[in-house]
Amino acid sequence: MNNLNNKISAGTIARTAVLALALINQLLSALGKPVLPIESGTLEQLISTGFTTVSALVNWWYNNSFTPEAIEADAFMARMKKRVR
């Protein structure tokens, strides 16, 4: 079982996003294409939007049962709650 403390940090995601944008920008420049016109404010907004989107999708996924195991676990939890009452 995976250790739940092994999560990717926000800093790692931000650095990866900045690296990806820099590499794309460099590749476009090498190919003679217009470079990405991204200012620091735009980059901040893109990263913020990315964090919000990822956070929303992760929380939506974990709070909704899609897999057979999760559906079974929900049914088990409902049975256990009935026993307590």
Biopython code that builds the backbone (N, CA, C, O; Angstrom):
import numpy as np
from Bio.PDB.StructureBuilder import StructureBuilder

atoms = [
    (1, "MET", "N", (0.840, -1.184, 0.000)),
    (1, "MET", "CA", (0.000, 0.000, 0.000)),
    (1, "MET", "C", (0.885, 1.247, 0.000)),
    (1, "MET", "O", (1.918, 1.285, 0.668)),
    (2, "ASN", "N", (0.479, 2.238, -0.737)),
    (2, "ASN", "CA", (1.264, 3.470, -0.850)),
    (2, "ASN", "C", (1.170, 4.287, 0.422)),
    (2, "ASN", "O", (0.130, 4.313, 1.081)),
    (3, "ASN", "N", (2.247, 4.946, 0.758)),
    (3, "ASN", "CA", (2.255, 5.853, 1.892)),
    (3, "ASN", "C", (1.519, 7.125, 1.482)),
    (3, "ASN", "O", (1.868, 7.741, 0.475)),
    (4, "LEU", "N", (0.512, 7.524, 2.244)),
    (4, "LEU", "CA", (-0.304, 8.684, 1.878)),
    (4, "LEU", "C", (0.457, 10.000, 2.003)),
    (4, "LEU", "O", (0.003, 11.024, 1.494)),
    (5, "ASN", "N", (1.613, 9.986, 2.675)),
    (5, "ASN", "CA", (2.393, 11.207, 2.813)),
    (5, "ASN", "C", (3.261, 11.479, 1.598)),
    (5, "ASN", "O", (3.928, 12.512, 1.550)),
    (6, "ASN", "N", (3.277, 10.594, 0.620)),
    (6, "ASN", "CA", (4.080, 10.769, -0.584)),
    (6, "ASN", "C", (3.288, 11.503, -1.656)),
    (6, "ASN", "O", (3.041, 10.956, -2.731)),
    (7, "LYS", "N", (2.893, 12.723, -1.373)),
    (7, "LYS", "CA", (2.144, 13.560, -2.317)),
    (7, "LYS", "C", (3.114, 14.503, -3.008)),
    (7, "LYS", "O", (4.133, 14.893, -2.436)),
    (8, "ILE", "N", (2.793, 14.860, -4.227)),
    (8, "ILE", "CA", (3.605, 15.831, -4.961)),
    (8, "ILE", "C", (3.319, 17.203, -4.372)),
    (8, "ILE", "O", (2.163, 17.594, -4.217)),
    (9, "SER", "N", (4.376, 17.925, -4.049)),
    (9, "SER", "CA", (4.194, 19.237, -3.422)),
    (9, "SER", "C", (3.770, 20.280, -4.456)),
    (9, "SER", "O", (3.988, 20.124, -5.657)),
    (10, "ALA", "N", (3.166, 21.333, -3.952)),
    (10, "ALA", "CA", (2.746, 22.439, -4.817)),
    (10, "ALA", "C", (3.960, 23.082, -5.487)),
    (10, "ALA", "O", (3.888, 23.505, -6.640)),
    (11, "GLY", "N", (5.064, 23.151, -4.764)),
    (11, "GLY", "CA", (6.276, 23.722, -5.331)),
    (11, "GLY", "C", (6.798, 22.913, -6.515)),
    (11, "GLY", "O", (7.254, 23.473, -7.513)),
    (12, "THR", "N", (6.725, 21.593, -6.389)),
    (12, "THR", "CA", (7.161, 20.722, -7.481)),
    (12, "THR", "C", (6.302, 20.942, -8.714)),
    (12, "THR", "O", (6.817, 21.019, -9.829)),
    (13, "ILE", "N", (5.004, 21.041, -8.519)),
    (13, "ILE", "CA", (4.088, 21.272, -9.642)),
    (13, "ILE", "C", (4.372, 22.628, -10.283)),
    (13, "ILE", "O", (4.415, 22.740, -11.508)),
    (14, "ALA", "N", (4.565, 23.653, -9.461)),
    (14, "ALA", "CA", (4.830, 24.987, -9.995)),
    (14, "ALA", "C", (6.141, 25.009, -10.787)),
    (14, "ALA", "O", (6.203, 25.575, -11.879)),
    (15, "ARG", "N", (7.192, 24.388, -10.229)),
    (15, "ARG", "CA", (8.477, 24.370, -10.933)),
    (15, "ARG", "C", (8.379, 23.588, -12.237)),
    (15, "ARG", "O", (8.990, 23.964, -13.237)),
    (16, "THR", "N", (7.615, 22.504, -12.226)),
    (16, "THR", "CA", (7.436, 21.707, -13.436)),
    (16, "THR", "C", (6.687, 22.505, -14.498)),
    (16, "THR", "O", (7.039, 22.462, -15.677)),
    (17, "ALA", "N", (5.655, 23.233, -14.081)),
    (17, "ALA", "CA", (4.901, 24.051, -15.027)),
    (17, "ALA", "C", (5.776, 25.136, -15.637)),
    (17, "ALA", "O", (5.716, 25.382, -16.842)),
    (18, "VAL", "N", (6.585, 25.782, -14.814)),
    (18, "VAL", "CA", (7.477, 26.827, -15.313)),
    (18, "VAL", "C", (8.507, 26.230, -16.270)),
    (18, "VAL", "O", (8.798, 26.819, -17.311)),
    (19, "LEU", "N", (9.060, 25.067, -15.926)),
    (19, "LEU", "CA", (10.019, 24.403, -16.804)),
    (19, "LEU", "C", (9.382, 24.044, -18.143)),
    (19, "LEU", "O", (9.988, 24.249, -19.194)),
    (20, "ALA", "N", (8.164, 23.510, -18.108)),
    (20, "ALA", "CA", (7.468, 23.150, -19.351)),
    (20, "ALA", "C", (7.259, 24.377, -20.228)),
    (20, "ALA", "O", (7.496, 24.328, -21.435)),
    (21, "LEU", "N", (6.820, 25.469, -19.629)),
    (21, "LEU", "CA", (6.620, 26.695, -20.405)),
    (21, "LEU", "C", (7.939, 27.211, -20.986)),
    (21, "LEU", "O", (7.980, 27.670, -22.128)),
    (22, "ALA", "N", (9.015, 27.136, -20.200)),
    (22, "ALA", "CA", (10.320, 27.588, -20.689)),
    (22, "ALA", "C", (10.792, 26.721, -21.855)),
    (22, "ALA", "O", (11.315, 27.234, -22.844)),
    (23, "LEU", "N", (10.605, 25.404, -21.733)),
    (23, "LEU", "CA", (11.020, 24.507, -22.810)),
    (23, "LEU", "C", (10.202, 24.727, -24.083)),
    (23, "LEU", "O", (10.752, 24.725, -25.184)),
    (24, "ILE", "N", (8.913, 24.913, -23.936)),
    (24, "ILE", "CA", (8.056, 25.190, -25.089)),
    (24, "ILE", "C", (8.471, 26.505, -25.741)),
    (24, "ILE", "O", (8.560, 26.607, -26.964)),
    (25, "ASN", "N", (8.719, 27.497, -24.912)),
    (25, "ASN", "CA", (9.144, 28.801, -25.417)),
    (25, "ASN", "C", (10.467, 28.679, -26.176)),
    (25, "ASN", "O", (10.624, 29.266, -27.247)),
    (26, "GLN", "N", (11.421, 27.917, -25.624)),
    (26, "GLN", "CA", (12.716, 27.730, -26.273)),
    (26, "GLN", "C", (12.568, 26.984, -27.593)),
    (26, "GLN", "O", (13.200, 27.345, -28.586)),
    (27, "LEU", "N", (11.734, 25.947, -27.608)),
    (27, "LEU", "CA", (11.502, 25.175, -28.828)),
    (27, "LEU", "C", (10.878, 26.050, -29.916)),
    (27, "LEU", "O", (11.298, 26.000, -31.072)),
    (28, "LEU", "N", (9.889, 26.841, -29.551)),
    (28, "LEU", "CA", (9.258, 27.743, -30.521)),
    (28, "LEU", "C", (10.271, 28.751, -31.067)),
    (28, "LEU", "O", (10.283, 29.052, -32.260)),
    (29, "SER", "N", (11.112, 29.261, -30.180)),
    (29, "SER", "CA", (12.129, 30.219, -30.610)),
    (29, "SER", "C", (13.115, 29.573, -31.583)),
    (29, "SER", "O", (13.497, 30.186, -32.580)),
    (30, "ALA", "N", (13.529, 28.336, -31.295)),
    (30, "ALA", "CA", (14.468, 27.623, -32.163)),
    (30, "ALA", "C", (13.861, 27.337, -33.531)),
    (30, "ALA", "O", (14.576, 27.293, -34.532)),
    (31, "LEU", "N", (12.555, 27.144, -33.578)),
    (31, "LEU", "CA", (11.874, 26.868, -34.840)),
    (31, "LEU", "C", (11.477, 28.136, -35.591)),
    (31, "LEU", "O", (10.876, 28.066, -36.662)),
    (32, "GLY", "N", (11.814, 29.290, -35.027)),
    (32, "GLY", "CA", (11.507, 30.550, -35.679)),
    (32, "GLY", "C", (10.058, 30.975, -35.536)),
    (32, "GLY", "O", (9.597, 31.864, -36.253)),
    (33, "LYS", "N", (9.344, 30.358, -34.628)),
    (33, "LYS", "CA", (7.944, 30.722, -34.381)),
    (33, "LYS", "C", (7.899, 31.811, -33.322)),
    (33, "LYS", "O", (8.853, 31.994, -32.566)),
    (34, "PRO", "N", (6.794, 32.526, -33.271)),
    (34, "PRO", "CA", (6.680, 33.541, -32.211)),
    (34, "PRO", "C", (6.714, 32.871, -30.839)),
    (34, "PRO", "O", (6.074, 31.843, -30.618)),
    (35, "VAL", "N", (7.461, 33.464, -29.939)),
    (35, "VAL", "CA", (7.547, 32.910, -28.592)),
    (35, "VAL", "C", (6.256, 33.177, -27.832)),
    (35, "VAL", "O", (5.454, 34.034, -28.204)),
    (36, "LEU", "N", (6.084, 32.431, -26.776)),
    (36, "LEU", "CA", (4.872, 32.594, -25.971)),
    (36, "LEU", "C", (4.887, 33.958, -25.277)),
    (36, "LEU", "O", (5.814, 34.259, -24.526)),
    (37, "PRO", "N", (3.890, 34.764, -25.520)),
    (37, "PRO", "CA", (3.855, 36.085, -24.884)),
    (37, "PRO", "C", (3.285, 35.989, -23.467)),
    (37, "PRO", "O", (2.180, 36.462, -23.199)),
    (38, "ILE", "N", (4.038, 35.382, -22.580)),
    (38, "ILE", "CA", (3.537, 35.170, -21.220)),
    (38, "ILE", "C", (4.292, 36.085, -20.273)),
    (38, "ILE", "O", (5.517, 36.028, -20.164)),
    (39, "GLU", "N", (3.536, 36.922, -19.596)),
    (39, "GLU", "CA", (4.104, 37.799, -18.579)),
    (39, "GLU", "C", (3.949, 37.124, -17.228)),
    (39, "GLU", "O", (3.212, 36.146, -17.106)),
    (40, "SER", "N", (4.623, 37.626, -16.225)),
    (40, "SER", "CA", (4.585, 36.985, -14.916)),
    (40, "SER", "C", (3.163, 36.945, -14.345)),
    (40, "SER", "O", (2.790, 35.968, -13.696)),
    (41, "GLY", "N", (2.373, 37.986, -14.575)),
    (41, "GLY", "CA", (0.985, 37.994, -14.099)),
    (41, "GLY", "C", (0.152, 36.921, -14.781)),
    (41, "GLY", "O", (-0.681, 36.272, -14.147)),
    (42, "THR", "N", (0.381, 36.739, -16.073)),
    (42, "THR", "CA", (-0.328, 35.702, -16.824)),
    (42, "THR", "C", (0.097, 34.323, -16.344)),
    (42, "THR", "O", (-0.739, 33.433, -16.184)),
    (43, "LEU", "N", (1.385, 34.143, -16.116)),
    (43, "LEU", "CA", (1.898, 32.868, -15.628)),
    (43, "LEU", "C", (1.317, 32.548, -14.255)),
    (43, "LEU", "O", (0.934, 31.409, -13.987)),
    (44, "GLU", "N", (1.255, 33.548, -13.394)),
    (44, "GLU", "CA", (0.668, 33.354, -12.068)),
    (44, "GLU", "C", (-0.795, 32.925, -12.185)),
    (44, "GLU", "O", (-1.240, 32.031, -11.466)),
    (45, "GLN", "N", (-1.529, 33.552, -13.074)),
    (45, "GLN", "CA", (-2.940, 33.209, -13.279)),
    (45, "GLN", "C", (-3.084, 31.791, -13.826)),
    (45, "GLN", "O", (-3.971, 31.051, -13.399)),
    (46, "LEU", "N", (-2.216, 31.406, -14.770)),
    (46, "LEU", "CA", (-2.261, 30.053, -15.327)),
    (46, "LEU", "C", (-1.976, 28.995, -14.265)),
    (46, "LEU", "O", (-2.662, 27.975, -14.199)),
    (47, "ILE", "N", (-0.969, 29.239, -13.440)),
    (47, "ILE", "CA", (-0.632, 28.293, -12.381)),
    (47, "ILE", "C", (-1.755, 28.213, -11.359)),
    (47, "ILE", "O", (-2.115, 27.122, -10.915)),
    (48, "SER", "N", (-2.309, 29.357, -10.984)),
    (48, "SER", "CA", (-3.418, 29.379, -10.035)),
    (48, "SER", "C", (-4.628, 28.622, -10.577)),
    (48, "SER", "O", (-5.269, 27.857, -9.856)),
    (49, "THR", "N", (-4.929, 28.843, -11.848)),
    (49, "THR", "CA", (-6.041, 28.127, -12.477)),
    (49, "THR", "C", (-5.762, 26.629, -12.522)),
    (49, "THR", "O", (-6.660, 25.817, -12.298)),
    (50, "GLY", "N", (-4.516, 26.270, -12.813)),
    (50, "GLY", "CA", (-4.143, 24.855, -12.826)),
    (50, "GLY", "C", (-4.318, 24.210, -11.471)),
    (50, "GLY", "O", (-4.869, 23.113, -11.377)),
    (51, "PHE", "N", (-3.859, 24.871, -10.410)),
    (51, "PHE", "CA", (-4.031, 24.335, -9.056)),
    (51, "PHE", "C", (-5.504, 24.180, -8.708)),
    (51, "PHE", "O", (-5.913, 23.167, -8.139)),
    (52, "THR", "N", (-6.300, 25.190, -9.051)),
    (52, "THR", "CA", (-7.728, 25.129, -8.757)),
    (52, "THR", "C", (-8.384, 23.968, -9.497)),
    (52, "THR", "O", (-9.182, 23.229, -8.920)),
    (53, "THR", "N", (-8.048, 23.810, -10.766)),
    (53, "THR", "CA", (-8.629, 22.737, -11.569)),
    (53, "THR", "C", (-8.241, 21.369, -11.034)),
    (53, "THR", "O", (-9.093, 20.496, -10.871)),
    (54, "VAL", "N", (-6.955, 21.181, -10.760)),
    (54, "VAL", "CA", (-6.491, 19.889, -10.243)),
    (54, "VAL", "C", (-7.123, 19.601, -8.891)),
    (54, "VAL", "O", (-7.578, 18.484, -8.645)),
    (55, "SER", "N", (-7.156, 20.587, -8.019)),
    (55, "SER", "CA", (-7.751, 20.406, -6.696)),
    (55, "SER", "C", (-9.230, 20.031, -6.803)),
    (55, "SER", "O", (-9.699, 19.127, -6.110)),
    (56, "ALA", "N", (-9.954, 20.726, -7.668)),
    (56, "ALA", "CA", (-11.383, 20.431, -7.842)),
    (56, "ALA", "C", (-11.594, 19.019, -8.381)),
    (56, "ALA", "O", (-12.471, 18.298, -7.906)),
    (57, "LEU", "N", (-10.795, 18.622, -9.371)),
    (57, "LEU", "CA", (-10.950, 17.286, -9.952)),
    (57, "LEU", "C", (-10.584, 16.185, -8.961)),
    (57, "LEU", "O", (-11.265, 15.162, -8.888)),
    (58, "VAL", "N", (-9.511, 16.391, -8.200)),
    (58, "VAL", "CA", (-9.112, 15.389, -7.205)),
    (58, "VAL", "C", (-10.187, 15.241, -6.142)),
    (58, "VAL", "O", (-10.563, 14.121, -5.796)),
    (59, "ASN", "N", (-10.684, 16.350, -5.621)),
    (59, "ASN", "CA", (-11.723, 16.270, -4.591)),
    (59, "ASN", "C", (-13.016, 15.689, -5.137)),
    (59, "ASN", "O", (-13.697, 14.942, -4.435)),
    (60, "TRP", "N", (-13.361, 16.011, -6.351)),
    (60, "TRP", "CA", (-14.550, 15.437, -6.965)),
    (60, "TRP", "C", (-14.392, 13.928, -7.097)),
    (60, "TRP", "O", (-15.319, 13.177, -6.795)),
    (61, "TRP", "N", (-13.218, 13.480, -7.547)),
    (61, "TRP", "CA", (-12.969, 12.056, -7.736)),
    (61, "TRP", "C", (-13.039, 11.306, -6.402)),
    (61, "TRP", "O", (-13.673, 10.254, -6.314)),
    (62, "TYR", "N", (-12.393, 11.843, -5.369)),
    (62, "TYR", "CA", (-12.350, 11.145, -4.085)),
    (62, "TYR", "C", (-13.683, 11.182, -3.349)),
    (62, "TYR", "O", (-13.921, 10.342, -2.482)),
    (63, "ASN", "N", (-14.543, 12.113, -3.664)),
    (63, "ASN", "CA", (-15.826, 12.203, -2.984)),
    (63, "ASN", "C", (-16.956, 11.559, -3.770)),
    (63, "ASN", "O", (-18.119, 11.690, -3.389)),
    (64, "ASN", "N", (-16.645, 10.878, -4.842)),
    (64, "ASN", "CA", (-17.630, 10.168, -5.647)),
    (64, "ASN", "C", (-17.090, 8.773, -5.931)),
    (64, "ASN", "O", (-15.922, 8.607, -6.283)),
    (65, "SER", "N", (-17.948, 7.778, -5.776)),
    (65, "SER", "CA", (-17.502, 6.396, -5.934)),
    (65, "SER", "C", (-17.742, 5.932, -7.358)),
    (65, "SER", "O", (-18.884, 5.793, -7.797)),
    (66, "PHE", "N", (-16.640, 5.692, -8.082)),
    (66, "PHE", "CA", (-16.713, 5.238, -9.460)),
    (66, "PHE", "C", (-16.232, 3.808, -9.620)),
    (66, "PHE", "O", (-16.767, 3.055, -10.433)),
    (67, "THR", "N", (-15.229, 3.436, -8.849)),
    (67, "THR", "CA", (-14.671, 2.105, -9.008)),
    (67, "THR", "C", (-15.529, 1.084, -8.274)),
    (67, "THR", "O", (-16.203, 1.432, -7.305)),
    (68, "PRO", "N", (-15.516, -0.165, -8.718)),
    (68, "PRO", "CA", (-16.282, -1.206, -8.003)),
    (68, "PRO", "C", (-15.876, -1.310, -6.537)),
    (68, "PRO", "O", (-16.725, -1.542, -5.677)),
    (69, "GLU", "N", (-14.592, -1.142, -6.244)),
    (69, "GLU", "CA", (-14.131, -1.212, -4.861)),
    (69, "GLU", "C", (-14.716, -0.083, -4.022)),
    (69, "GLU", "O", (-15.107, -0.299, -2.875)),
    (70, "ALA", "N", (-14.777, 1.102, -4.579)),
    (70, "ALA", "CA", (-15.328, 2.243, -3.845)),
    (70, "ALA", "C", (-16.824, 2.079, -3.620)),
    (70, "ALA", "O", (-17.331, 2.411, -2.548)),
    (71, "ILE", "N", (-17.525, 1.575, -4.608)),
    (71, "ILE", "CA", (-18.968, 1.351, -4.461)),
    (71, "ILE", "C", (-19.219, 0.291, -3.389)),
    (71, "ILE", "O", (-20.133, 0.425, -2.575)),
    (72, "GLU", "N", (-18.406, -0.755, -3.396)),
    (72, "GLU", "CA", (-18.527, -1.801, -2.383)),
    (72, "GLU", "C", (-18.227, -1.237, -0.989)),
    (72, "GLU", "O", (-18.911, -1.567, -0.020)),
    (73, "ALA", "N", (-17.209, -0.394, -0.898)),
    (73, "ALA", "CA", (-16.862, 0.221, 0.383)),
    (73, "ALA", "C", (-17.989, 1.118, 0.882)),
    (73, "ALA", "O", (-18.258, 1.150, 2.083)),
    (74, "ASP", "N", (-18.653, 1.849, -0.015)),
    (74, "ASP", "CA", (-19.802, 2.677, 0.382)),
    (74, "ASP", "C", (-20.931, 1.817, 0.944)),
    (74, "ASP", "O", (-21.549, 2.175, 1.947)),
    (75, "ALA", "N", (-21.196, 0.686, 0.297)),
    (75, "ALA", "CA", (-22.240, -0.216, 0.774)),
    (75, "ALA", "C", (-21.864, -0.788, 2.144)),
    (75, "ALA", "O", (-22.715, -0.897, 3.026)),
    (76, "PHE", "N", (-20.600, -1.152, 2.320)),
    (76, "PHE", "CA", (-20.127, -1.670, 3.597)),
    (76, "PHE", "C", (-20.283, -0.612, 4.689)),
    (76, "PHE", "O", (-20.739, -0.915, 5.792)),
    (77, "MET", "N", (-19.906, 0.614, 4.382)),
    (77, "MET", "CA", (-20.032, 1.695, 5.361)),
    (77, "MET", "C", (-21.496, 1.912, 5.739)),
    (77, "MET", "O", (-21.804, 2.136, 6.909)),
    (78, "ALA", "N", (-22.399, 1.850, 4.764)),
    (78, "ALA", "CA", (-23.823, 2.023, 5.055)),
    (78, "ALA", "C", (-24.312, 0.904, 5.972)),
    (78, "ALA", "O", (-25.094, 1.166, 6.886)),
    (79, "ARG", "N", (-23.872, -0.339, 5.753)),
    (79, "ARG", "CA", (-24.267, -1.451, 6.619)),
    (79, "ARG", "C", (-23.730, -1.241, 8.034)),
    (79, "ARG", "O", (-24.429, -1.508, 9.011)),
    (80, "MET", "N", (-22.502, -0.768, 8.143)),
    (80, "MET", "CA", (-21.913, -0.537, 9.468)),
    (80, "MET", "C", (-22.654, 0.564, 10.212)),
    (80, "MET", "O", (-22.833, 0.479, 11.427)),
    (81, "LYS", "N", (-23.082, 1.590, 9.500)),
    (81, "LYS", "CA", (-23.825, 2.684, 10.146)),
    (81, "LYS", "C", (-25.163, 2.193, 10.649)),
    (81, "LYS", "O", (-25.626, 2.634, 11.701)),
    (82, "LYS", "N", (-25.797, 1.284, 9.915)),
    (82, "LYS", "CA", (-27.083, 0.728, 10.362)),
    (82, "LYS", "C", (-26.918, -0.103, 11.628)),
    (82, "LYS", "O", (-27.801, -0.110, 12.485)),
    (83, "ARG", "N", (-25.791, -0.805, 11.751)),
    (83, "ARG", "CA", (-25.533, -1.616, 12.946)),
    (83, "ARG", "C", (-25.365, -0.749, 14.189)),
    (83, "ARG", "O", (-25.768, -1.139, 15.285)),
    (84, "VAL", "N", (-24.776, 0.415, 14.016)),
    (84, "VAL", "CA", (-24.511, 1.306, 15.149)),
    (84, "VAL", "C", (-25.815, 1.879, 15.683)),
    (84, "VAL", "O", (-25.935, 2.119, 16.884)),
    (85, "ARG", "N", (-26.758, 2.094, 14.845)),
    (85, "ARG", "CA", (-28.024, 2.732, 15.271)),
    (85, "ARG", "C", (-28.852, 1.839, 16.050)),
    (85, "ARG", "O", (-29.940, 2.223, 16.479)),
]
sb = StructureBuilder()
sb.init_structure("model")
sb.init_model(0)
sb.init_chain("A")
sb.init_seg("    ")
for serial, (resi, resn, name, xyz) in enumerate(atoms, 1):
    if name == "N":
        sb.init_residue(resn, " ", resi, " ")
    sb.init_atom(name, np.array(xyz, "f"), 0.0, 1.0, " ", f" {name:<3s}", serial, name[0])
structure = sb.get_structure()
